[in-house]
């Protein structure tokens, strides 16, 4: 790794920023396109939502393998290969002729996109000087948060002017530029090397992720006592148990779960999962409310979401600077409270709620996400020894994307079910016509926002267990683990 200490900070971070932004942009870009895709392919929400959940599932499935691949071929080569694959699969998405081909292409896109984020995070903690890591991770987090935040606005404009295929085509030239930059800017290095691929661990990881996602995304439709739901949950839990046992006992694990011996890292992962539940509830339901209930066009819905995106863009680097000047726990708690308050206010929508109301409380939510996400991530990753940072990054991103995928599946499924319940209740009191559906949809969205609020508040007591200086014996723990 000679010479890496002299790597220029901003050129390297520019490459990481572009890649991270690309990988997450299509998360929310597809949200704004969901109503359009339903019309284009003449299908329903349950089918189209898989263009989102399949992508997030792929992000989660592939994340655990990045630690092995990064050590095998180097993180530079892995990052470049991921950018190439993501660019090609984006082209396949744009040329899909039916919903099934689009979902398949999204799976491929998600697999390559799922390698980009953990690879970039590992590079930050292995190359960049410790004094700059907090600021560097704030830039990485800015890209990770800005992609979903700006997605509705950019996608709305693209769809309005060039159709839904444009949200995938736009990735191609950017991906090519990012690949070329990576070749010349990103340093080549290898901290360690693995010899064998843990195929059993990978297979059980896929089995657990797929089984649990399908079960919870369809559970509300099937019924929580149905045979299919219970069978998939049982299969998922069994695969997860086998995966954990395998990774803790094999000499060369695909994902070294011993990173969870660092208490601060483990607590940070739990908090990240909670924050991601709130994040995905917002990027899913706000566009649905604006388009399906209020009848806004994709571009108009995107414009409503633009101010919250800009606020997030400004606040994320500021949080990176504040991190070293004030107690990170305080930043996280304030952030969680803002997320919860914004989510609670978004749980009180009516059919004719003003656009400024949505914009205002999405701004509050986004500020909270900015204030909490970076400190949580850095506190956890900084507690792990550099030699294990690749596996810690893979575990971090696996949990992020798995929770995000499950959240989208569960929330979308619950929304469909609760909307039907509200339709029946409103019919009983004499409501009919289009207003019946609009009110029922709004009530369902409100309930999902309240559920997200309750989940987020659980993060406050967990935050109290995080201490910035709690890993003074970190090196001893690492040496004991190996």
GUFITI-97906 format. One record per residue: x, y, z of N, C-alpha, C in turn. Coordinates in steps of 0.2 Angstrom, whole numbers, plus 5000, padded with zeros to 4 digits. Layout:
% GUFITI-97906
XYZXYZXYZ ...
***
This chain:
% GUFITI-97906
500449945000500050005000500450065000 501050064998501550114998501250174993 501350234996501150294992500450314993 500050274996499350284996499250345001 499650355006499650415010499650475007 499950475000499950544997499450554991 498950504992498350514987497950574988 497850614983497450674984496750664986 496550704991495950694994495350704989 495350764986494750784982494650744976 495150724972495050684966494850614968 495050584973494850524975494050524977 493950574981493250584984492750594978 492950634973492550644967492350584964 492850534963492650474960492150434964 492350434971491850394976491150424976 491150494975490450524975490050504969 490350514963489950494957489750424957 490150374959489950304960489350294965 489450324971488950314976488350344974 488350404970487750434968487350394963 487750364958487450324953487050264956 487450234961487150174963486450184967 486350244970485750254974485250294970 485450334965485050374961484350334959 484450274956483850244953483450214959 483650224965483150194970482550244970 482650304971482050354971481850374964 482250364959482050384952481550334950 481550274952481050224950480350234954 480450264960479850284963479350334960 479650384957479350434953479050404947 479350354944479150324938478650264939 478450244945478050194946477350204943 477050254944476350264941476450264933 476950284930477050284923477150214921 477550174925477650104923477050064923 476650084928475950044929475550054922 475550114920475150124913475550104907 476250104907476550084901476550014900 476549974906476549894905475849864907 475349914908474649894910474649844915 474949854921475049814927474849854933 474849814939474749844945475349864949 475149894955475749914960476149854962 475749804964476149744967476649714962 476549724955477049694950477549754949 477349814949477849864947478349874953 478049864959478549884965479149834965 479149784961479749744961480249774957 480149824953480649864950481049894955 480749914961481149944966481449894971 480949844973481249794978481749744976 481649724969482149684966482849714966 482849784965483549824965483849824972 483449834977483649844983483849774986 483449724984483649654986484349634983 484449654977485149634974485649674977 485549734979486049774983486249744989 485749714993485849684999486149614998 485949574993486249504992487049514991 487149554986487849554984488349594989 488149634993488549664998489049625002 488749565005489249525009489849495005 489749494999490349464995490849514993 490749574994491249624993491849624997 491849605003492449595007492949545004 492649485002493049434999493349464992 492849494988493149514981493649564982 493549614987494049664987494749644989 494749594994495349564996495649524990 495249494986495449444981495749484975 495449534972495649574966495849644967 495749664973495849734975495249774975 495149824979494549864979494549914973 495149934970495149974964494849934958 495049874957494849834951494049814952 493949804959493249784960492749844959 492949904961492549964960492449974952 493049974948492949984941492549934938 492549864940492149814937491449834938 491249854944490549864947490349924942 490749974941490450034937490350014930 490749974927490649944920489949904920 489849854925489249814925488649854926 488749904930488149954932487949994926 488450014922488250054916487950004911 488149944910487849904905487149884907 487049864913486449844915485949904915 486149964916485750024915485450024908 485850014903485650014896485149954895 485249894898484749844898484049864900 484049904906483449924909483049964904 483450014901483150064896482850024890 483149964888482849934882482349874884 482149874890481649814892481049824889 480749774886480049784882479449764886 479549734892479049714897479249714904 478749714908478949724916479449664918 479349604915479749554918480549564916 480649584910481349604908481649664912 481149714913481449764917481649744924 481249704927481349674934482049634934 482149594929482749554928483349604927 483249654923483849704922483949744928 483449754932483549794938483949744943 483849684943484149634947484949644946 485149634939485749644937486049714939 485749764938485949834940486049834947 485649804951485749804958486349764961 486449714957487049674959487649714959 487749754953488349794952488349854956 487749884957487649944961487849924969 487649864971487749844977488549834979 488949824974489649824975489949894976 489649944973489950014973490050044980 489450044984489450074990489950044995 489949974996490449955001491149954999 491249954993491949964990492150034992 491750084990491950154992492050164999 491650135003491750145010492350115013 492550055010493150015012493750055010 493750085004494250125002494450185006 493850225009493950275013494250255020 494050205023494350185029495050155029 495250135023495850095022496450145019 496250195015496650245012496750315015 496150345016496150415019496350415026 496750465028496950475034496450485039 496550455045496050455050495750515052 496150575052495850635053495350665048 495350635042494950655037494350615036 494350555039493850505038493150525039 493050565045492350585046492150635041 492550675038492350725033492250685026 492650635025492650595019491950555019 491750525025491150485025490550525025 490650595026490050635026489950655018 490450655014490450665007490150605004 490350545006490050485004489350475005 489150495012488450495014488050545010 488350605008487950655005487750624998 488250584995488050554988487550494989 487550464995487150404996486450434998 486450495001485750525003485450564997 485950594994485750644988485450604982 485650544981485450504976484650494977 484450464982483750464984483350524984 483650574987483350644988483250674981 483750684977483650714970483350674965 483350604966483050564962482350584959 481850604964481150624961481150684957 481550734958481650794954481950774947 482550744947482850734941482450684937 482150634940481750584936481150614934 480850654938480250684936480350724929 480850764929481050804923481150764917 481550714918481750664913481150634910 480750604914480150564912479650614908 479550674911479050724908479350744901 479950744900480250764893480450714889 480650654892480950604887480750534889 480250524893479950454895480350424900 480050364903480350334908481050304907 481150284900481850254899482450294900 482250364900482850414901483150404908 482750384913483050384919483650324920 483650284915484150234915484750254910 484550284904484950304899485450354902 485250394906485650444909486250414913 486150354915486750324919487350304915 487250294908487750274904488350314903 488250384901488750424900489150444906 488750444912489050464918489450404921 489250344919489550284921490250274918 490250294911490850284907491350334910 491150394911491550454914491850424921 491450404925491650374932492150324931 492050274926492550224925493250244923 493250294918493850314916494250354922 493850394926494150434931494450384936 494150324938494350274943494950244940 495050234934495650204931496250244933 496250304932496850354933496850384940 496350384944496350424950496450374956 496050324956496050274962496650234962 496950234968497550194969497450114970 497950084967497950004968498249984974 497949944978498249924985497849854987 498249814991497949754994498149755001 497749755006497949745013498049675015 497649625012497649555013497349515007 497449455008497149415002496849355004 496249335002495949275003496049224998 496049154999496149104994495549074991 495049054995494449014993493849054994 493349044990492749074990492249034994 491949064999491449035003490749025000 490648974995490048964991489448944996 489648905001489048895006488748955009 489248995012489049055015488649105010 488849105004488549144999487849124998 487749054997487149024995486649035001 486849025007486349035013486249105014 486649155012486549225012485949245007 486049215001485449224996484849194998 484849135001484249105003483849145008 484249165013483949205019483649265016 484049305012483849375010483149365005 483249315001482649314996482049285000 482049235004481549205007481149265012 481549295016481249345020480949405016 481249425011481049485007480349465004 480349405001479649384998479149375003 479349345008478849335014478549395016 478949445018478649505021478349555016 478549555010478249595005477649575003 477449505003476849475001476449455007 476749465013476349435019475649465021 475649535019474949565020474449545016 474649525010474149495005474049425006 474549385008474449315009474049305016 474249345021474049335028474549305032 474649335038475249315042475249245044 474649215044474549145046474549095040 474649125034474549075028475149035028 475148975024475648925024476248955020 476148995015476649015011477149065015 476749105019477149155023477549125028 477249075032477649045037478148995034 478048965028478548925025479148965023 479049025020479649065018479949095024 479649115029479949145035480349095039 480149035039480548975042481148965038 481048965031481648945027482149005027 481949065028482349125029482749125035 482349105041482749105047483249045047 483048995044483548935044484148955040 484048985034484648995030485049055034 484749095037485149145041485549115046 485249075050485549035055486148995053 486048965047486648925044487148975041 486949025039487449075036487849105042 487549125048487949145053488449095056 488149035057488548975059489148965055 489048965048489548955043490149005044 489949075044490349125044490749125050 490549105056490849105062491349045063 491248995059491648935060492148925054 492048945048492548935043493148975043 493748955041494348985041494349045037 494049045031494049105027493349125025 492949155029492249175028492149225023 491649215019491449265014491349335017 490949335023490849395027491049385034 491649415037491849405043491449435048 490949395051490449415056490849435063 491449425064491749445070491849515071 491649555065491649625066491149655071 490649605072490049625077490249615084 490949595085491149595092491349665094 491349705090491449775092490749805093 490649815100489949835102489749905099 490149955098489950015095489750005088 490149965084489949945077489249915077 489149865081488449825081487949875083 487949925088487449965089487350015083 487850035080487850085074487450045069 487549985068487149945062486449945064 486249935070485549935072485250005071 485550055073485350125071485250135064 485750115060485750125053485050095050 484950035052484350005050483750045052 483650065058483150105060483050175055 483650205054483550265050483350245043 483650195040483450175033482750155033 482450135038481650115038481350185037 481550235040481250305040481350335033 481950325030482150355024481750325018 481650255018481350225013480550235013 480350245019479550265020479450325017 479950375017479850445014479850445007 480350415004480450414997479950374993 479650324997479150284994478450324994 478250345000477550375000477450444998 477950484999477850554997477650564989 478050524985477850534978477250494976 477050444980476450414978475850454980 475850494986475350544988475350594983 475850624981475850684976475550664970 475750604967475450584960474850554960 474750494964474150454964473550494968 473650534973473150564977473050634974 473550674973473450744971473550754964 473650704960473650704953474250744950 474750754953475350794950475750754945 475950784940476350754935477050734938 477450694935478050674938478550734939 478550784935478950844935478750884941 478150894942477850934947477950904954 477850834954478050794961478750804962 479250804957479950804958480150874961 479750924958479850994961479751004968 479150974970478950974977479550944981 479850894979480350864983481050894982 481150944978481750974977482051014983 481651054986481951094992482251044997 481850994999482150945004482850915002 482850904995483450874992484050924993 483950994991484451044992484651054999 484151055004484351065011484851005013 484650945011485050885012485750895009 485850925003486450935000486950985004 486551035007486951085011487151055018 486651025021486751005028487250945029 487350895024487750845025488450855026 488750905022489550915023489550955030 489050995031489151035038489150995044 488750935043488750885049489450855049 489750845043490450815044490950865047 490850925047491250975050491050975058 490450975059490150975066490350915070 490450865067490650795070491250805075 491750835073492350845077492250895082 491750945082491650995086491150985092 490750935091490250925096490150855097 489750835103489650765104489250725099 489550675095489150645090488450615093 488450595099487850565101487250615101 487450685103486950735103486750745095 487150745091486950755084486450705082 486650635084486150585082485550595085 485450605091484850615095484450665092 484750725090484350785087484150755080 484550725077484350705070483750655070 483750605075483250555076482550595078 482650645082482050675084481750715078 482150745074481850785068481550735063 481850675062481550625058480850605060 480850595067480250565070479650625069 479850685071479350735070479150755063 479550755058479350755052478950705049 479150645051478750585049478050585052 477950605059477350615062476850665059 477150725057476750775053476550745046 476950705043476850675036476250625037 476150605044475550555045474950595046 474850655044474250695045474050725039 474150695033473950715027473250715026 472950755022472250755019472350765011 471750745008471850745000472050814998 471850865001472050934998472550965002 473050925005473550955009474050995004 474251055006474651095002475351065000 475551084995476251064993476751084997 476651145000477151175005477251135011 476651105013476651065019477051005018 477050975013477450915011478150935011 478250985007478951015006479251025013 478951065017479151085024479351025028 478950975029479050925033479550865031 479650865024480150825021480850855022 480850925022481450965024481650945031 481250945036481350925043481650855043 481350805039481550735039482250735036 482350765031483050765028483550795032 483450845035483950875040484150825045 483550785048483650735053484150685050 483950655044484350605041485050625040 485150685038485850715037486250715044 485950735049486250745056486350675059 486050625057486150565061486550515057 486450505050486750455046487450455047 487750515045488550515045488850495052 488650525057488950515064488850435066 488250415064488150345066488650295062 488650315055489150275051489850275053 490050335055490750345056490950315063 490550325068490650295075490750225074 490350195070490350115070490950095066 491050125060491650105056492350125059 492350175063492950195066493150145072 492650115074492850065080493150005077 493149985071493349925068494149935065 494549885067495249885064495249885057 495749925054495849935047495849875043 496149815046496149755042495449725041 494949745045494349715045493849765042 494049825040493649875037493249855031 493549815027493149795021492549745023 492649705027492149665030491549705033 491849745037491349795041490949835036 491249855031490949895026490349855022 490549795021490149745017489549735022 489649715028489149705033488649765034 488949825034488549885035488149895029 488349885023487949895017487449835016 487649775018487149725018486549735022 486649765028486149775033485649835030 486049885028485649945025485149925020 485449885015485049875009484549815011 484649775015484149715017483649755021 483749795025483249835029482849875024 483149905020482849955015482349905010 482549855008482149805004481549785008 481749755014481149735018480649785019 480949855021480449905022480049925016 480249925010479849945005479349885003 479549825004479149765003478549765008 478749775014478249775020477749835019 478049895019477649955018477149955012 477449935006477049935000476449885001 476649825004476149775005475549795010 475849825016475349855021474949905018 475249955014474850005011474249985007 474449935003473849904998473349875003 473549835008473049805012472649855016 472949905019472549955023472150005019 472350015012471950055008471250015007 471349955006470649915004470249915011 470549915017470149915023469849985023 470150035022469850105022469350115017 469450085011468950085006468250055008 468350005012467749965014467350015020 467750045024467550085029467150145027 467450175022467250235019466550225015 466550165012465950145008465350135013 465550105019465050095024464650165026 465050215026464750285028464550325022 464450295016464150325010464550355005 465250355006465650385001465750334995 465850374989465850334983466250374978 466450344972466750374967467550384968 467850434965468550444965468750464972 468350504975468550534982468650474987 468250424986468350364990469050334990 469250324984469950294983470450344986 470350414984470850464986470950464994 470350464997470350475005470650405008 470450345005470750285007471450285006 471750305001472450305000472850345004 472550405006472850455010472850425017 472350395020472350365026472850315027 472950275022473450215022474150245022 474250295018474950325019475050355025 474550385028474650415035474850365040 474450305040474650255045475350225044 475650225038476250205037476750255040 476650315039477050365042477150365049 476550355052476550345060476950285062 476850235058477250175060477950185060 478150225054478850245054479150285059 478650335062478850375067479050335074 478550285075478650245081479350205081 479450175075480150145074480750185075 480750245072481250295073481450305080 480950325084481050345091481350285095 481350225093481650175096482450185096 482650225091483350235090483650275096 483250315100483550365105483850325110 483550275114483950245119484550205116 484550175110485050145107485650185106 485550255105486050305104486450315110 486150305116486450315122487050265123 487050215120487550165121488150175116 488150225112488650245108489150295111 489750275111490250325114490850335109 490950395108491550405103492150375104 492350375111493050345113492950275116 492450235115492250175118492750115116 493150125111493550065108494250075109 494450095115495150105117495550035117 495149985118495449915117495349885111 495149925106495049895099495549855096 496149875096496649825093496749765097 496649765103496649695107496149655105 495549685104494949645102495149615095 495449655091495549625084496049565084 496549575088497049525089496849465092 496349465096496049415099495549375094 495249415090494849385085495149345080 495849355079496149325073496649275076 
***
